[in-house]
Amino acid sequence: MKKLCNLIKCPFDIEIVGIAEDSRLVEVGYLFVATKGFNVDHFDFIDDAIARGASAIITDKEISVSVPVVVVDNISDAFVKICQNFYGVNPTEFKFIGITGTDGKTTTASIIRRLLSSKEEVAYIGTNGVDILDKHYDSSNTTPCVPQLYKFLSIIKKEKCKTVVMEVSSEALLHNRIAGLKFKVICFTNITEDHLNIHGTIENYRNAKFLLVNYLDGDGHIFINGDDDNCRMLTHDDMSTFGFNRNNDFVFSNVKYLDNCVNFTVNHESNSYAIFSPFLGKYNIYNVGLAFIVSLYLGISSDVLIKQIKNMEPVLGRSEHLNFGQDFEIILDYAHTYNGILNILNSVSDYKRIITVTGAAGGREKEKRSQIGKLVLEKSDLVIFTMDDPRNEDVDLIIDDMLRATTNSNYERNIDRKAAIYRAFNLALSGDVVLILGKGRDNYMAIGNEKIPYCDYDVIAQYFA
């Protein structure tokens, strides 16, 4: 709780108990900041914010209402400064490591956090929520909105963490959610078509990702996937490339796929590092390799890193192999993009049968559904199509879209996701693999305008219980 006059220069000596730019989040005693969203001007919701109990308004337009109003020239800059003052956070107190890309953000960020933790206390902010020391907090976005981000940073500061590994989404960059931050390291995992419902074209999406470069610290460094055509369009003086192509600065080679690990070498200049990774699949060589390179750059010795990687546990909800004593394999994965699903399907080709449980999210990228449906049908022995955050769409119509480009008949429909998962387990035999794709460890199902409590892992655990 702080006085408004201590948050921004103004004559109003009133107590503020919270900050919001979304009127639906306003509670009694809140300060409402009428920012301009990408698709909405929050100025239009001032009356709603006041009705919900807002004590004061920050805006860049003159308005006469029943509560104090502060008019500013630059609403975005004012918003960030107010949040910094309210939560007592100066971003220069932290070392930020930003991970962006279409696939692999969560896995890469989580591994980097674990590797750096051998040297210092490190916090994580991303799709899996927020982890600070041994405490976990849920977050509604991969990159939290500005007030929530600074609230988390205040907790991180209180716990005396100085380093923050952070997933940065393209939406966050469009909405200026990371305004005020500077990154010591920026990573681009890859850029493939995704979120075109928001960006319209791959060019817009790529350019949104590239905005992260504007947040690089003066002495910071960028690492990009040099095997990725879109990533290679980025040019910068302080940048290194990684990948399998021999013209990269860090080259991955000597790959050996074993039953429970992948062995590969990272080559850089005259140095070679032999990595033994428990993260299976070629796509995870990129994730593990990038995490190794970043941690090496930040001062962790190669010997320590190699030992840590070899003994590392999987990242929750990312190619997570689950063992409940069953005689078939279960892999839980967040994969929902074409490229992400292709990667994991290619990694399980040695199993006797592949049974895939998947769907497509409502309210976004309808044009991609048929491509994904065709892909999973061609690379699976059986697909059970089900719901995956349908929002305001009919699940059956979403499944129709997924089947539009194929004549394959190796599928079933079951819009109840729990029932679909149970059906897959009932059909699975020894030597089979059941892939449960799209949700990972998400703790909700987006139905209509609500987020209903739901978790694939809990459903799986209940089946075997």
N, C-alpha and C positions, 0 to 999 in steps of 0.2 A: 504494500500500500504506500503510495507516494502522492504528494500534492502536485496538481497539474502545473503550477508555476515552476516546479522543480524539474519537470519533464521537458517543458518548452517555454520560451520567453512569452509571458502573458500575465495579466493582472488577476487571474482566477486562483484563489487559495482554497481549492476543493480537493477532497481525497479521491484518488483513483485506485480501484482495486484490481483492474485488469484492462487489457487492450485487445481490440478486435477490429478487423477490416471487413469481416463477414457479419452482417447484421444478425444472422441466425445464431451466432456464437455469443452475442452480447448478453450480459447479465447485469443485474442492478449494480450500479457504481462503476461500470466500465467506461472507458474512453473509446469512442468510435472514430476510426480514421477512415475517411471516405476516399480511398485510393481508387485509381483507375485500373481495373483488371484487363486482361487481354480481350475478353469478350463482354465485359460488363463494367459500368461505371458505378462504383459503390455510393456515389453521391445520391443516386436514385433511391437508396434504401435508408436514408437518414431518418425518415419518419418511423420506419420499422425499428431501427436501432433505439430510438427514443422510447417507443412503446414498450420495448423489452427492458428498459431501465438504464439506458446510457446517461451518464452524468454530464458529458461534454462531447463536443464534436470538433474534429480537425478536418478542415476542407480547404480547397484552393479556390472556392467560389463564395461570394457573399450569400448568406441565407439568414432568414429570421425564424428562429425556432424557440422553444420553451426552455432550452438549456444553453449554457455558455458555448460559444463558438470561437475557435481560433482559426483565422484564415492565413494560409502560408503560400509562398510562391511555388515551391517544389514539394508536392505532397509525398512523393516516394522518398526523397532525402529526409524529410521531416519524420516520416514513419519509422525509418531505420533508427534515427537519432533518438526518438522517443522510446523505442524498445530498448536501446542500449542504456538509456538513463533509468528506465523503469527497472530493468533487471540488473543494473550495475555491472555491465559487461563491456569491455573494450576488446574488440576482436584481435588487436595487435598482441594480446596476451597469449594467443594460441598459435600453434603451427598446424596449418590445415593441409591435408592431402586430399585432393579431389579426384574422384573416379567417375568418368562419364562414358557413355557408349550404349549400344542397343542391348548387347548380351554381356554377361560376365561381371557386371558391376558389383553385385553382392558378394559373389565368391571371391573376387580379387580384393575388394575392400576388407572383407572378413579375414582373409589370409594375411594381408598387410598388417592389420591390427594385431593379430597374434604374433607375427614375427617381430614387430617393433616393441611388443610388450616385454621382450627379454631385456630391454634397455630402459624403459620408462612406462609410466601409466598412460594408456591410450584409450580414448573413447571412440565409439562407432556411431554414426548416424546414417540410416539408409532404409532399404525396403524391409528389412527384418526388424525395424524399430530403432531404439537407441539403447546402447550398452555403455554403462559408465561403471568402471570397476566390476563388482559382482551384481550390480543392479540393472534390471531391464525395464524399459519404458516403451509402451506402444506409441506409434505415430501414424497418423492417417495418410501421410504422403511419404514417398521415397525421400524427398527433400522437404522438411517441414516449412510451413508458412512462416513469415518473419517473426511474429510474436512467439510462436511455439519454438522456433529455432533459438531465439535469444533466451527463452525460458530454459531450454535444455543446456545452453552454453553457461547459464548461471549455475546450474547444478554441476556441470563439468568443472567449472572454476572452483566451486565449493569443495569438490572432491580432490582438488589440486592436480587435475590432469592438464597437461600443457599441449598435448598432441591430439588432433581430431581427424580420424579417417572418415571421409564423407562421400556418399554417393550423390551425384548432382544430376538431376533429370533435365531433359530439354524443357519441360514445362516450367521447372523452377527458374531456368535461365530466362525464359520468356516473361515470367512474372516477377523477376528481380528479387527472388527469395533470398539470394546470397549476397545482396547489396551490403557493402561494408566489410566483406571478408577478403583476405588475400591468401593465396595458396602457395605453399612452398613447393609442392609437387602437383602436377596435373597429369592425369592419365586418360587416354582414349583407347578403350578396349576394342571397339569396332563400330562401324556405322552402317546398318542395313535398314531397309524400309520399315518404319514403325511409326506409330502415332500420327499417321497422315491425316486422320480425322481432325487433328489439331493444327498440323503444319501445312497440310495441303499437298506439298510436293517433297520429294527427297532432298531437293536443293534447300528448301526452307528448313527442313529438319536438320540437315547437316550444318547449315549456317547457325541455327539455334545452338547446337552442340559447341560450335567453334566460339560462341560468345564467352565460354569459360576461360579462354585465353586472356580475356581482358582483366581477369581477376588474378593473374599470375603475379606473385611477389617479385620485387626487383631482382632478387638473387635466386629466383625459383627456376624450375626445370620442367619440361614437358616430355612425356613418353607417349609415343603413338604406335599403333599396330601398323607396321610398315608393309604387311601383306594385304592390307585392306585398302581398296581403291579410294573410298571416300576419305579415310583418315589421311591418305597421302596428299590430299589436296590442301592440307594445312601446311603452312610454312612459317617457321619461326627460328630466330637465331639460337635460342636456348632449348633445343629439341633433340631427342634421340629416338631411333626407331628400333622395334623388336619384331621378331617373327622367324619364319623358316627360310625366307628368301635370303640368299647369301649377301645381298647388298645392304642388309640391315646393319645397324650398329651393334645390336645384340642378336646373335643368330642361334636358333634352336636346331639341334642336330642329334644324330645317334640315338634315335627314338627306339625303345624296346617296350612293347606292350606285354605285360605279364598278367597273371590272374588277379592279383590284388594290388598292383602298383604299375606305374609307368616310369621308366628310366629315360632320361634325356640329358643332353649337355647344353649349357649356355656358354657361347663363345663371345668374347668381347676383347678386341685388340689382341694381345698376346696371352690372354687368360682364358682358361676353360674350367667350367664348374659342372661336376656330375651331380645331377639332381635325382633323387629317388622319391617319387611322389605317389601318395595314396589316392590322389584325385584322378579318376580314370577318364579316358577319352582324349582325342587330340585337342578339342576345344579347351580342356583344362590345362593343357601344356601352356597355352597362351595366358590363362589366369594365374597359374602358379609361377610361370616364368616372369611375368610382369611383376608380381608381388616380390619375387626374389630380387629383381633388378632395382625396384624402388627402395627396398630395405637396404640393399647394398649401397645404393647412392646416399642413403640417410645415415650410413656409418656403422651398420651391423656387419660383423665379420662373416665371410662366406662360410667358414666352418660352423659357426653357430646357426646360420640360416639353413644350411643343408641338413643338419641334425634335427632342427625344429620341423622342417617340412616332412622329413621321413616319418616322424612320430605324430603327425597332425591328424586330428579327427575331422570328419567331413563337416561342411557348412550346412546348417539346418535348412532343409527344404531345397537344397541344390544338389542334384544327383545323389540324393541321400538313400543309401541302401539300408533297408529296414529288416531286422531279423527278429521275428517273434517265434522262431522255432519251426517255421513252415519249410517245406521242401521245394519251394519255388522262390524266385527272386522278386523282391518288391523294390522299386525305385520311385521315390517321391521327388518331383522336380517342378520348379516354377516355370519351366519353359512354356512360352505362349506365343513367341514370334516364330515365323517360318524358319529362320536360321537356327534359333535355339532348339526347336523341335527336331529339325534335321540333324543337328549335332548329336542329340541324345539318342535318336533312333539309329544313327550310324554306329554309335558306340555299343549297341546291344545286339548286333547282327549274329553273334555266335550262339545265342540261346536257341533252344529247341523251338519254342514259339514265342511270339511277341504279342501280348494283349495290352492294348492301350486304352486308357480311360481319359477322355479329353473333351473339350468344348471350345467355345469362343465367347469372349466378353461382349455384352450388349452395349450399344451406343457408340461403337467405334469400329473403324476399318472393316466395313462390310465386304469391301472388294477383296480382302485377304482371306476371307473364310473359305472360299472354294479351293484356293491354293493349298491351304493347310489341310483341309479335308482330304483332298487328293493325295497329299504327301503321306498322311498317317495311314490311309488305306493301302497305299502301295508298299509301305515299309513295315506294316503290321500284319499279323495273321488274323487278328480280330480287333476291331475298334468298337468301344462302347461310347457313343456320343451322349453327353450329359450337359448339365448347366455349369457355367463358369461366369459368375457375376453378370447375370442377364440384364440387370438394371430395368429399364422400362420396355424391354423387348420380350416377345414370346419365345421361349426356349425352343419349341418345335420349329419355329420359323428360322431361328439361328441355325439349327441343325440342317434344315432344308438348304440354307445358303452354303453350308459346308459340303453338301453332297452334290452341288450343282454342276461341278466340272468332272464328275466321275460316273462310271457305270458299275463300279465295284459293288459287290453285295456282301462283303465280309465285315458287316457291322450290325450292331443293335442300337436301339434308342432307349434311353432311360433318363428322363429329365430329373429324377431324384438322384442327386450326386452320391449320397450315401448308399442308396440301393444299387447304383451303377458300380461302385467300388466293391460292394459285397458280391455282386454278380461276377465280377472279374475274378475274385478270389475263389468263388465256388467252381469256376471253370478251369482254373489254373492247375496244371499237373507238374510233376517233378521235371525239372529242367527248363520250365517256362520262366519268362519274366513278365511281370505286370508293371507297366509304366503308368503312373498317375500324374498327369501333367496339368499345368496351368495355375495352380494355387500355391504350391509349395507349403510353407508353414503359415500362410495368411490366416488370420483369426476371424474372418468375416466372410459373408456372401452378400454381394451388393444386389438387392432385389428391390425394384421400384426406386424410391429415393432413400431407402434405409440400408444400413449395414447390419445384417443379421448375424449373431455369433455363430461361427462355423469354422472348423479346422480339419483338413484332410487327415492330418496325423492322428487327431483324436478319434476320428471315424475308424481308422485302421486299427488303432489300439483297442477300441471297443469290440471290433470283430474278433480279435484273437483273445480277448478277455472272456 
